[in-house]
Amino acid sequence: MNSELIVFLVLSLVAIATALGMLFSKNAVYSALFLVLNFVTVAVFYLLLGAPFLAMSQITVYAGAIMVLFLFVIMLLGAENLKPSNALPWQKPLAILLSVILGVEATYLLLARARSSLSVTSPDAALNTMDSLRNMAETLFSQFLLPFEITSILLLVAMVGAVVLTRAEKGAAK
Amino acid sequence: MVPVDYYIILSAILFTIGALGVLSRRNPLIIFMSIELMLNAANLAFVAFARVYETFSGQIFVFFVIAVAAAEVAVGLALIVEIFKSKKNINIDEMNSLKG
């Protein structure tokens, strides 16, 4: 048991517990806050895996921007507690059964593909924060330049789409 | 040294919890959050494999996934707000017509 493994095990417990808390909370605000904690845990996993830039993007974009947007909409719509409807009574057991099948299959297939003695080494001196950032930026702006530019168009389209969707109809604003 | 298998198992567990949320919850906002959880689980697997194979492509893919998720959430939440405005209700069982 080295220290990295202990950190991993404790954090994975936190991640699974917060994911389950998100799933089983009655109040949507609690779900959102559990999910924020889950995202922060995943950000720490990124740090463990030697990806500090992604860890920081995860915290600013996911835990910051996206979840604040979620909380805004939950409170705007008053959707904290929707009354449960029983349109499909057999749905929940079926969902649990299918999810268990999915989890077992996904784990098995991924492990069957990944089965090897591969192990994640701890970030060493050759891969410190600055070098990692510089290498990632070089890859991003050389090999992946076109996808990067297309992402900017995608974000522009999403922004315009959100504005158009929530704009009041002309003449129906009153 | 953490075996990469552990990261993959954790990723699969988180993905399954997200899928269970999409299948079983009736609040569209919670369904959205579950989708975010599934994206995160996939990202975790990407970063773990990128670390194992000593390449940056996996990390850059995660970067793009985060950008796409942000765009998706902006449009999706705008849609939910719009549905709420027209139906006064966002129970997903009542979204059974394509008439706006």
Boltz contact constraints between the chains, C-beta under 6 A:
constraints:
  - contact:
      token1: [A, 4]
      token2: [B, 2]
      max_distance: 6.0
  - contact:
      token1: [A, 5]
      token2: [B, 2]
      max_distance: 6.0
  - contact:
      token1: [A, 8]
      token2: [B, 2]
      max_distance: 6.0
  - contact:
      token1: [A, 12]
      token2: [B, 10]
      max_distance: 6.0
  - contact:
      token1: [A, 16]
      token2: [B, 13]
      max_distance: 6.0
  - contact:
      token1: [A, 19]
      token2: [B, 14]
      max_distance: 6.0
  - contact:
      token1: [A, 19]
      token2: [B, 17]
      max_distance: 6.0
  - contact:
      token1: [A, 19]
      token2: [B, 37]
      max_distance: 6.0
  - contact:
      token1: [A, 23]
      token2: [B, 17]
      max_distance: 6.0
  - contact:
      token1: [A, 23]
      token2: [B, 21]
      max_distance: 6.0
  - contact:
      token1: [A, 28]
      token2: [B, 27]
      max_distance: 6.0
  - contact:
      token1: [A, 28]
      token2: [B, 29]
      max_distance: 6.0
  - contact:
      token1: [A, 28]
      token2: [B, 30]
      max_distance: 6.0
  - contact:
      token1: [A, 31]
      token2: [B, 30]
      max_distance: 6.0
  - contact:
      token1: [A, 31]
      token2: [B, 33]
      max_distance: 6.0
  - contact:
      token1: [A, 35]
      token2: [B, 33]
      max_distance: 6.0
  - contact:
      token1: [A, 42]
      token2: [B, 40]
      max_distance: 6.0
  - contact:
      token1: [A, 42]
      token2: [B, 44]
      max_distance: 6.0
  - contact:
      token1: [A, 45]
      token2: [B, 44]
      max_distance: 6.0
  - contact:
      token1: [A, 46]
      token2: [B, 47]
      max_distance: 6.0
  - contact:
      token1: [A, 49]
      token2: [B, 47]
      max_distance: 6.0
  - contact:
      token1: [A, 49]
      token2: [B, 51]
      max_distance: 6.0
  - contact:
      token1: [A, 50]
      token2: [B, 51]
      max_distance: 6.0
  - contact:
      token1: [A, 51]
      token2: [B, 47]
      max_distance: 6.0
  - contact:
      token1: [A, 51]
      token2: [B, 59]
      max_distance: 6.0
  - contact:
      token1: [A, 54]
      token2: [B, 59]
      max_distance: 6.0
  - contact:
      token1: [A, 54]
      token2: [B, 62]
      max_distance: 6.0
  - contact:
      token1: [A, 57]
      token2: [B, 66]
      max_distance: 6.0
  - contact:
      token1: [A, 61]
      token2: [B, 66]
      max_distance: 6.0
  - contact:
      token1: [A, 61]
      token2: [B, 70]
      max_distance: 6.0
  - contact:
      token1: [A, 66]
      token2: [B, 73]
      max_distance: 6.0
  - contact:
      token1: [A, 69]
      token2: [B, 77]
      max_distance: 6.0
  - contact:
      token1: [A, 73]
      token2: [B, 77]
      max_distance: 6.0
  - contact:
      token1: [A, 74]
      token2: [B, 29]
      max_distance: 6.0
  - contact:
      token1: [A, 77]
      token2: [B, 84]
      max_distance: 6.0
  - contact:
      token1: [A, 79]
      token2: [B, 29]
      max_distance: 6.0
  - contact:
      token1: [A, 79]
      token2: [B, 90]
      max_distance: 6.0
  - contact:
      token1: [A, 82]
      token2: [B, 27]
      max_distance: 6.0
  - contact:
      token1: [A, 82]
      token2: [B, 91]
      max_distance: 6.0
  - contact:
      token1: [A, 85]
      token2: [B, 93]
      max_distance: 6.0
  - contact:
      token1: [A, 87]
      token2: [B, 93]
      max_distance: 6.0
  - contact:
      token1: [A, 92]
      token2: [B, 24]
      max_distance: 6.0
  - contact:
      token1: [A, 95]
      token2: [B, 23]
      max_distance: 6.0
  - contact:
      token1: [A, 95]
      token2: [B, 24]
      max_distance: 6.0
  - contact:
      token1: [A, 99]
      token2: [B, 16]
      max_distance: 6.0
  - contact:
      token1: [A, 99]
      token2: [B, 19]
      max_distance: 6.0
  - contact:
      token1: [A, 99]
      token2: [B, 20]
      max_distance: 6.0
  - contact:
      token1: [A, 102]
      token2: [B, 16]
      max_distance: 6.0
  - contact:
      token1: [A, 102]
      token2: [B, 19]
      max_distance: 6.0
  - contact:
      token1: [A, 103]
      token2: [B, 12]
      max_distance: 6.0
  - contact:
      token1: [A, 103]
      token2: [B, 16]
      max_distance: 6.0
  - contact:
      token1: [A, 106]
      token2: [B, 12]
      max_distance: 6.0
  - contact:
      token1: [A, 107]
      token2: [B, 9]
      max_distance: 6.0
  - contact:
      token1: [A, 107]
      token2: [B, 12]
      max_distance: 6.0
  - contact:
      token1: [A, 110]
      token2: [B, 8]
      max_distance: 6.0
  - contact:
      token1: [A, 111]
      token2: [B, 5]
      max_distance: 6.0
  - contact:
      token1: [A, 114]
      token2: [B, 8]
      max_distance: 6.0
  - contact:
      token1: [A, 118]
      token2: [B, 4]
      max_distance: 6.0
  - contact:
      token1: [A, 118]
      token2: [B, 52]
      max_distance: 6.0
  - contact:
      token1: [A, 119]
      token2: [B, 1]
      max_distance: 6.0
  - contact:
      token1: [A, 119]
      token2: [B, 3]
      max_distance: 6.0
  - contact:
      token1: [A, 120]
      token2: [B, 2]
      max_distance: 6.0
  - contact:
      token1: [A, 120]
      token2: [B, 4]
      max_distance: 6.0
  - contact:
      token1: [A, 120]
      token2: [B, 51]
      max_distance: 6.0
  - contact:
      token1: [A, 135]
      token2: [B, 56]
      max_distance: 6.0
  - contact:
      token1: [A, 136]
      token2: [B, 56]
      max_distance: 6.0
  - contact:
      token1: [A, 136]
      token2: [B, 59]
      max_distance: 6.0
  - contact:
      token1: [A, 139]
      token2: [B, 56]
      max_distance: 6.0
  - contact:
      token1: [A, 140]
      token2: [B, 60]
      max_distance: 6.0
  - contact:
      token1: [A, 144]
      token2: [B, 60]
      max_distance: 6.0
  - contact:
      token1: [A, 151]
      token2: [B, 67]
      max_distance: 6.0
  - contact:
      token1: [A, 154]
      token2: [B, 71]
      max_distance: 6.0
  - contact:
      token1: [A, 155]
      token2: [B, 71]
      max_distance: 6.0
  - contact:
      token1: [A, 158]
      token2: [B, 71]
      max_distance: 6.0
  - contact:
      token1: [A, 158]
      token2: [B, 74]
      max_distance: 6.0
  - contact:
      token1: [A, 158]
      token2: [B, 75]
      max_distance: 6.0
  - contact:
      token1: [A, 161]
      token2: [B, 75]
      max_distance: 6.0
  - contact:
      token1: [A, 162]
      token2: [B, 74]
      max_distance: 6.0
  - contact:
      token1: [A, 162]
      token2: [B, 75]
      max_distance: 6.0
  - contact:
      token1: [A, 162]
      token2: [B, 78]
      max_distance: 6.0
  - contact:
      token1: [A, 165]
      token2: [B, 78]
      max_distance: 6.0
  - contact:
      token1: [A, 165]
      token2: [B, 82]
      max_distance: 6.0
  - contact:
      token1: [A, 166]
      token2: [B, 78]
      max_distance: 6.0
  - contact:
      token1: [A, 166]
      token2: [B, 81]
      max_distance: 6.0
